[in-house]
Amino acid sequence: LQYHPTGVAFPAQIFGALVTEKVRSLGAMLINVEGEAFMHPLETRDVSAASIIRECKERGKGVPTPDGYGIWLDTPMIEEIHGKGAIEKRIPAMLRMFMKYGYDMREKPILIYPTLHYQNGGIKIGADGMSDVENLFVAGEAVGGIHGENRLMGNSLLDIIVFGRNAGKAAAAKAKEIQLGEMNIDHVAAYAEELKAAGLETGMVSPLLLPKYARHEREENK
């Protein structure tokens, strides 16, 4: 989970963009509507997300916005800790993004709420990136197990670069030993027959590449 700014931070429009966890690692703390820090600043993502949701929905201490409730991320604290110019030096892209909308995160905190950013996957792999399905090599967000069930901030580079390189090298070596057959989608038809034989009618299109993200689409499929 990452965070996104909500409407109050940008009057006249609702704006959403990912806020890097580096902001928290530099010292910006999560603050509720009463100015209280309600959790340890470097908790893991699942704990911080759950804490924010609880603060807004159960304790009633979220900051009201046109788009629901949010929590302050105290970005001015970064320059209190590291000195003037720290934000421009350490997270320049973030500063430019906010300044584009006339919002100076060096002077005012930003308003955030958890949003899905990074899927911790679940495909089990070995050190070379090959999964339990022979010849299927996987790296990145589709993989589970490198960081356990909860990826720590900044560690996606390990997923992508280290294991991506391992998977690429191993796949290239494996490809030299493989004789390709004729491509087909017989497995899709076989799966449909299995469902039919089991008396299961899901009404779902297969393969489903992306979930239904839009609220009205989720409601239609209930």
C-alpha positions as CSV (number, residue, x, y, z in Angstrom):
1,L,0.0,0.0,0.0
2,Q,1.1,3.5,-0.8
3,Y,-0.7,6.8,-0.3
4,H,-2.3,9.4,-2.5
5,P,-3.1,13.1,-1.9
6,T,-6.8,13.8,-1.8
7,G,-9.0,16.8,-2.8
8,V,-8.4,19.2,0.1
9,A,-4.7,19.6,-0.8
10,F,-5.6,20.8,-4.2
11,P,-8.7,23.2,-4.1
12,A,-10.9,23.1,-7.2
13,Q,-10.0,19.6,-8.2
14,I,-9.6,16.1,-6.9
15,F,-6.1,14.8,-7.4
16,G,-4.5,11.5,-6.8
17,A,-0.9,10.4,-7.2
18,L,1.4,8.0,-5.4
19,V,3.5,9.4,-2.6
20,T,6.8,7.6,-2.2
21,E,7.5,5.9,1.1
22,K,10.8,7.9,1.1
23,V,8.7,10.8,2.5
24,R,8.1,8.8,5.6
25,S,11.6,7.5,5.8
26,L,12.9,11.1,5.8
27,G,10.9,11.9,8.9
28,A,7.4,12.9,7.8
29,M,4.9,11.5,10.3
30,L,1.2,10.6,9.9
31,I,-0.9,13.1,11.8
32,N,-4.7,13.0,12.5
33,V,-7.1,15.9,12.5
34,E,-6.2,16.8,16.1
35,G,-2.5,17.0,15.3
36,E,-1.7,13.7,17.0
37,A,0.9,11.2,15.7
38,F,-1.1,7.9,16.1
39,M,1.4,5.2,15.1
40,H,5.1,4.5,14.9
41,P,6.5,6.4,11.9
42,L,8.3,3.5,10.3
43,E,5.7,0.8,10.7
44,T,5.2,-1.6,7.8
45,R,2.7,-0.8,5.1
46,D,-0.1,-3.0,6.2
47,V,0.1,-1.6,9.8
48,S,0.2,2.0,8.6
49,A,-2.6,1.5,6.2
50,A,-4.8,-0.2,8.8
51,S,-3.9,2.5,11.3
52,I,-5.0,5.3,8.9
53,I,-8.3,3.5,8.1
54,R,-9.0,2.9,11.8
55,E,-8.2,6.6,12.6
56,C,-10.6,7.8,10.0
57,K,-13.4,5.3,10.2
58,E,-13.4,4.0,13.8
59,R,-11.9,6.8,15.9
60,G,-13.4,9.7,13.8
61,K,-10.1,11.6,13.7
62,G,-9.7,11.8,10.0
63,V,-9.4,15.1,8.1
64,P,-12.7,15.8,6.2
65,T,-12.3,16.4,2.5
66,P,-14.7,16.6,-0.5
67,D,-13.7,13.0,-1.3
68,G,-14.0,11.4,2.2
69,Y,-11.5,11.5,5.0
70,G,-7.8,11.6,5.0
71,I,-4.7,11.9,7.2
72,W,-2.0,14.5,7.2
73,L,1.5,13.5,6.2
74,D,3.7,16.1,8.0
75,T,6.1,16.9,5.2
76,P,7.4,20.2,6.7
77,M,8.9,18.1,9.5
78,I,11.5,16.8,6.9
79,E,13.1,20.2,6.7
80,E,12.9,20.7,10.5
81,I,14.9,17.5,10.8
82,H,17.3,17.7,7.8
83,G,17.4,21.5,7.3
84,K,16.1,23.9,4.6
85,G,16.3,22.5,1.1
86,A,16.1,18.9,2.2
87,I,12.9,18.2,0.3
88,E,14.1,19.8,-2.9
89,K,17.3,17.8,-2.7
90,R,16.0,14.4,-1.5
91,I,12.5,14.2,-3.2
92,P,12.6,16.8,-6.0
93,A,10.0,15.0,-8.2
94,M,7.5,15.0,-5.3
95,L,8.1,18.7,-4.8
96,R,7.6,19.5,-8.5
97,M,4.4,17.4,-8.6
98,F,2.9,19.4,-5.8
99,M,4.2,22.8,-6.9
100,K,2.5,22.1,-10.3
101,Y,-0.7,22.6,-8.4
102,G,0.5,25.5,-6.4
103,Y,0.9,23.5,-3.2
104,D,4.2,23.8,-1.3
105,M,4.8,20.7,0.7
106,R,7.7,22.3,2.4
107,E,5.3,24.7,4.1
108,K,2.2,22.6,4.5
109,P,1.5,18.9,5.1
110,I,0.0,16.8,2.4
111,L,-3.3,14.9,2.8
112,I,-3.2,11.2,2.2
113,Y,-5.2,7.9,2.3
114,P,-4.1,4.3,1.6
115,T,-4.5,3.1,-2.0
116,L,-3.5,-0.2,-3.6
117,H,-0.1,0.3,-5.3
118,Y,1.9,-2.8,-5.0
119,Q,0.6,-6.4,-5.2
120,N,2.7,-8.8,-3.1
121,G,1.9,-11.5,-5.5
122,G,2.0,-15.1,-4.5
123,I,3.8,-17.2,-7.2
124,K,6.5,-19.2,-5.5
125,I,9.9,-19.1,-7.1
126,G,13.4,-20.4,-6.5
127,A,16.6,-18.3,-6.6
128,D,16.7,-18.5,-10.4
129,G,13.2,-17.1,-10.7
130,M,11.5,-20.3,-12.0
131,S,8.2,-21.1,-10.5
132,D,6.6,-24.5,-9.6
133,V,5.4,-24.5,-13.2
134,E,8.4,-25.6,-15.2
135,N,9.7,-23.0,-17.7
136,L,7.6,-20.3,-16.1
137,F,10.0,-17.6,-14.8
138,V,8.6,-14.8,-12.7
139,A,10.0,-11.6,-11.1
140,G,8.5,-8.4,-9.6
141,E,5.1,-7.9,-8.2
142,A,3.7,-11.3,-9.2
143,V,6.2,-13.0,-6.9
144,G,5.6,-13.9,-3.3
145,G,8.1,-14.9,-0.7
146,I,11.1,-12.7,-1.2
147,H,10.0,-10.3,1.5
148,G,7.5,-12.6,3.2
149,E,4.0,-11.4,3.1
150,N,4.8,-7.7,3.6
151,R,7.2,-5.9,1.3
152,L,9.3,-3.2,3.1
153,M,9.6,0.3,1.7
154,G,12.2,0.6,-1.1
155,N,12.7,-3.1,-1.5
156,S,10.9,-3.5,-4.9
157,L,14.3,-2.9,-6.5
158,L,15.4,-6.2,-5.1
159,D,12.3,-7.8,-6.7
160,I,12.9,-6.3,-10.0
161,I,16.6,-5.9,-10.5
162,V,18.2,-8.8,-8.6
163,F,15.5,-11.5,-9.2
164,G,14.6,-10.1,-12.6
165,R,18.2,-10.5,-13.7
166,N,18.4,-14.0,-12.3
167,A,15.1,-14.9,-14.0
168,G,16.3,-13.5,-17.3
169,K,19.6,-15.3,-17.3
170,A,18.0,-18.6,-16.2
171,A,15.2,-18.3,-18.8
172,A,17.8,-17.6,-21.6
173,A,19.8,-20.7,-20.6
174,K,16.7,-22.8,-20.3
175,A,15.4,-21.7,-23.8
176,K,18.4,-23.3,-25.4
177,E,17.3,-26.7,-24.1
178,I,13.6,-26.4,-25.1
179,Q,12.0,-27.4,-28.3
180,L,8.9,-25.4,-29.0
181,G,5.7,-27.1,-29.9
182,E,2.7,-25.6,-31.7
183,M,1.0,-22.8,-29.7
184,N,-2.7,-23.4,-28.7
185,I,-5.3,-22.5,-26.1
186,D,-6.5,-26.1,-25.5
187,H,-6.0,-25.5,-21.8
188,V,-8.7,-22.8,-21.8
189,A,-11.3,-25.2,-23.4
190,A,-10.2,-28.0,-21.0
191,Y,-10.8,-25.7,-18.0
192,A,-14.2,-24.8,-19.3
193,E,-15.1,-28.4,-19.6
194,E,-14.0,-29.1,-16.0
195,L,-16.2,-26.3,-14.8
196,K,-19.2,-27.7,-16.8
197,A,-18.6,-31.2,-15.5
198,A,-18.6,-29.9,-11.9
199,G,-21.8,-28.0,-12.5
200,L,-20.2,-24.6,-11.9
201,E,-21.4,-21.6,-13.8
202,T,-19.4,-18.5,-12.9
203,G,-20.5,-16.2,-15.7
204,M,-16.9,-14.8,-15.7
205,V,-14.9,-14.2,-18.8
206,S,-11.7,-16.2,-18.8
207,P,-8.9,-15.4,-18.8
208,L,-9.6,-12.4,-16.7
209,L,-6.6,-10.1,-17.1
210,L,-7.6,-7.3,-14.8
211,P,-10.0,-7.1,-11.9
212,K,-13.1,-4.8,-11.9
213,Y,-11.7,-1.7,-10.3
214,A,-14.5,0.7,-10.9
215,R,-17.1,0.9,-8.1
216,H,-20.1,0.5,-10.5
217,E,-18.5,-2.5,-12.1
218,R,-17.9,-4.2,-8.7
219,E,-21.6,-3.5,-7.8
220,E,-22.8,-5.0,-11.0
221,N,-20.9,-8.2,-10.4
222,K,-22.1,-8.8,-6.8
